[in-house]
Amino acid sequence: MIIDVANHPDRVKELMIFSAIVAGGALIGWLIEQIVLSKLLHLTSRTKWKGDDLIIQSLKGVVLPLFILLAIHIGFNYVTLNPGLLDVLHKTVKVGAILVFTIYLARIVTRWIAGETKEDKSVPSSIILNSTRITIIAVGFLIALQSIGISITPLLTALGVGGLAVALALQPTLSNFFSGLHILATKKVRVGDFIRLDTGIEGYVMDISWRSTLVRQLANNMVIIPNAKLAEAIVINTHLPDKDIPVMVEVGVAYDSDLDLVEKVAIETAQEILKTVEGGVKSFDPAVRFHTFGESSINFTVILRVHEYSQQFLVKHAFVKLLHKRFREKGIEIPFPIRTIITKTP
């Protein structure tokens, strides 16, 4: 807006009034964000319902632009403008307000999804959050166009025809996208799960995006797997149906050992490990199962249990050390491999 001060001295006054109204709106919006919202968050934190926290938190960064747009809308009443220009400016402000509200709504919905998944003890994937955010913003943009008299029917038609061409050109990308949605819908692989593929790749699922799944190996390497490949692979999910997994430790003792004593010492040692070592399931009753007469030992399996896959290594480590110590104290021998050779003389 260009103002000729020499020919229109009243315009200076109008501009000052307009600027004061906008500045006042910005100041009120800033004060509400900095003071009022903080007070409201403190009050809502005391309530049992989490929705009020979500609504207030999402207002951060929204109140200020809304009050600025409202002030601009009010300020137009104090300036003299060409009716056509004024109509365009009012429509611009209207579109801006709709888009700000759309962003606010997208924040609430995505944060609600993230909160619901946390309540379910899972982690939201970026493909769900981003798809939801983009969908809400796209709908808000179409509503904004419709509100100012722009027909969206031709636009939707053009998008339909263009979308078909894009779909043909991006078949691999769309295949990965829909494979990712299928993986999330079936809930057989979730963010945070520890998985092992038939290719030997194993690790924690960090994220399922629109194109690929990110897996962090125990060595802290990141493996990027296309969603289509993951959907077709044979996958072992150690977190389903439960995170708890059994830990098998193979042991062998000499043939002249007292097996009742061996079993008692092994179980007592396992119980102590489960109660003292991080990751052990304290309520689990360990078991001993003898199974093989070996070449130099009677072999058995000690069964322990840990809360999740990666914790088994520390539990095994501590158990082997302590069991070796206890067997030495009780005089129980863990024999070296022995082979008897009988030779015949001619």
Solvent accessible surface area in square Angstrom, and as a share of the most:
residue,aa,sasa,rsa
1,M,121,0.54
2,I,170,0.86
3,I,34,0.17
4,D,64,0.33
5,V,87,0.50
6,A,93,0.72
7,N,105,0.54
8,H,84,0.38
9,P,93,0.59
10,D,100,0.52
11,R,56,0.21
12,V,54,0.31
13,K,135,0.57
14,E,32,0.14
15,L,72,0.36
16,M,130,0.58
17,I,60,0.31
18,F,34,0.14
19,S,55,0.36
20,A,64,0.50
21,I,41,0.21
22,V,33,0.19
23,A,61,0.47
24,G,28,0.27
25,G,8,0.08
26,A,28,0.22
27,L,103,0.51
28,I,89,0.45
29,G,0,0.00
30,W,125,0.44
31,L,68,0.34
32,I,41,0.21
33,E,14,0.06
34,Q,90,0.40
35,I,92,0.47
36,V,67,0.39
37,L,3,0.01
38,S,51,0.33
39,K,135,0.57
40,L,64,0.32
41,L,43,0.21
42,H,103,0.46
43,L,100,0.50
44,T,17,0.10
45,S,74,0.48
46,R,172,0.63
47,T,64,0.37
48,K,198,0.84
49,W,162,0.57
50,K,142,0.60
51,G,14,0.13
52,D,24,0.12
53,D,22,0.12
54,L,27,0.13
55,I,71,0.36
56,I,22,0.11
57,Q,82,0.36
58,S,0,0.00
59,L,38,0.19
60,K,75,0.32
61,G,43,0.41
62,V,3,0.02
63,V,12,0.07
64,L,53,0.26
65,P,41,0.26
66,L,59,0.30
67,F,58,0.24
68,I,52,0.27
69,L,33,0.16
70,L,95,0.47
71,A,5,0.04
72,I,39,0.20
73,H,81,0.36
74,I,72,0.36
75,G,0,0.00
76,F,15,0.06
77,N,109,0.56
78,Y,112,0.42
79,V,18,0.10
80,T,80,0.47
81,L,27,0.13
82,N,98,0.50
83,P,107,0.68
84,G,43,0.42
85,L,78,0.39
86,L,46,0.23
87,D,70,0.37
88,V,87,0.50
89,L,49,0.24
90,H,49,0.22
91,K,77,0.33
92,T,83,0.48
93,V,16,0.09
94,K,97,0.41
95,V,29,0.17
96,G,19,0.19
97,A,34,0.26
98,I,37,0.19
99,L,57,0.28
100,V,23,0.13
101,F,115,0.48
102,T,8,0.04
103,I,81,0.41
104,Y,27,0.10
105,L,76,0.38
106,A,3,0.03
107,R,70,0.26
108,I,34,0.17
109,V,43,0.24
110,T,8,0.05
111,R,96,0.35
112,W,141,0.49
113,I,31,0.15
114,A,23,0.18
115,G,32,0.31
116,E,83,0.37
117,T,33,0.19
118,K,143,0.60
119,E,133,0.60
120,D,98,0.51
121,K,187,0.79
122,S,22,0.14
123,V,82,0.47
124,P,25,0.16
125,S,4,0.03
126,S,30,0.19
127,I,2,0.01
128,I,58,0.29
129,L,33,0.17
130,N,62,0.32
131,S,35,0.23
132,T,30,0.17
133,R,92,0.34
134,I,118,0.60
135,T,80,0.47
136,I,29,0.15
137,I,67,0.34
138,A,49,0.38
139,V,76,0.44
140,G,5,0.05
141,F,91,0.38
142,L,36,0.18
143,I,97,0.49
144,A,0,0.00
145,L,29,0.14
146,Q,101,0.45
147,S,40,0.26
148,I,33,0.17
149,G,69,0.66
150,I,85,0.43
151,S,67,0.43
152,I,34,0.17
153,T,90,0.53
154,P,87,0.54
155,L,64,0.32
156,L,85,0.42
157,T,84,0.49
158,A,63,0.49
159,L,105,0.52
160,G,50,0.48
161,V,106,0.61
162,G,32,0.30
163,G,36,0.35
164,L,118,0.59
165,A,62,0.48
166,V,80,0.46
167,A,34,0.26
168,L,116,0.58
169,A,79,0.61
170,L,80,0.40
171,Q,107,0.47
172,P,96,0.61
173,T,36,0.21
174,L,58,0.29
175,S,53,0.34
176,N,13,0.07
177,F,49,0.21
178,F,124,0.52
179,S,18,0.11
180,G,0,0.00
181,L,54,0.27
182,H,107,0.48
183,I,11,0.05
184,L,32,0.16
185,A,80,0.62
186,T,52,0.30
187,K,131,0.55
188,K,132,0.56
189,V,11,0.07
190,R,76,0.28
191,V,11,0.06
192,G,33,0.31
193,D,5,0.03
194,F,0,0.00
195,I,0,0.00
196,R,70,0.25
197,L,12,0.06
198,D,86,0.45
199,T,105,0.61
200,G,55,0.53
201,I,52,0.26
202,E,46,0.21
203,G,0,0.00
204,Y,26,0.10
205,V,1,0.00
206,M,79,0.35
207,D,38,0.20
208,I,0,0.00
209,S,28,0.18
210,W,129,0.45
211,R,112,0.41
212,S,17,0.11
213,T,0,0.00
214,L,56,0.28
215,V,0,0.00
216,R,72,0.26
217,Q,48,0.21
218,L,77,0.38
219,A,78,0.60
220,N,106,0.54
221,N,83,0.43
222,M,100,0.45
223,V,30,0.17
224,I,114,0.58
225,I,11,0.05
226,P,45,0.28
227,N,0,0.00
228,A,23,0.18
229,K,131,0.56
230,L,5,0.03
231,A,46,0.36
232,E,144,0.65
233,A,27,0.21
234,I,126,0.64
235,V,44,0.25
236,I,93,0.47
237,N,21,0.11
238,T,19,0.11
239,H,7,0.03
240,L,59,0.29
241,P,128,0.80
242,D,88,0.45
243,K,107,0.46
244,D,46,0.24
245,I,24,0.12
246,P,62,0.39
247,V,1,0.01
248,M,99,0.44
249,V,13,0.08
250,E,113,0.50
251,V,19,0.11
252,G,13,0.13
253,V,0,0.00
254,A,8,0.06
255,Y,109,0.41
256,D,126,0.65
257,S,21,0.14
258,D,85,0.44
259,L,62,0.31
260,D,114,0.59
261,L,61,0.31
262,V,0,0.00
263,E,58,0.26
264,K,119,0.51
265,V,6,0.03
266,A,0,0.00
267,I,42,0.21
268,E,82,0.37
269,T,0,0.00
270,A,0,0.00
271,Q,67,0.30
272,E,67,0.30
273,I,7,0.04
274,L,1,0.01
275,K,123,0.52
276,T,99,0.57
277,V,26,0.15
278,E,138,0.62
279,G,9,0.08
280,G,5,0.04
281,V,14,0.08
282,K,135,0.57
283,S,103,0.67
284,F,54,0.22
285,D,109,0.57
286,P,9,0.06
287,A,20,0.16
288,V,4,0.03
289,R,143,0.52
290,F,69,0.29
291,H,101,0.45
292,T,61,0.36
293,F,159,0.66
294,G,20,0.19
295,E,137,0.62
296,S,24,0.15
297,S,15,0.10
298,I,13,0.07
299,N,39,0.20
300,F,0,0.00
301,T,15,0.09
302,V,0,0.00
303,I,38,0.19
304,L,0,0.00
305,R,62,0.23
306,V,0,0.00
307,H,86,0.38
308,E,32,0.14
309,Y,23,0.09
310,S,35,0.22
311,Q,50,0.22
312,Q,20,0.09
313,F,100,0.42
314,L,89,0.44
315,V,0,0.00
316,K,69,0.29
317,H,105,0.47
318,A,20,0.16
319,F,0,0.00
320,V,82,0.47
321,K,128,0.54
322,L,31,0.15
323,L,8,0.04
324,H,90,0.40
325,K,116,0.49
326,R,61,0.22
327,F,1,0.00
328,R,178,0.65
329,E,107,0.48
330,K,111,0.47
331,G,66,0.64
332,I,15,0.07
333,E,95,0.43
334,I,77,0.39
335,P,20,0.13
336,F,172,0.72
337,P,125,0.79
338,I,106,0.54
339,R,175,0.64
340,T,116,0.68
341,I,138,0.70
342,I,145,0.73
343,T,112,0.65
344,K,186,0.79
345,T,124,0.72
346,P,181,1.14
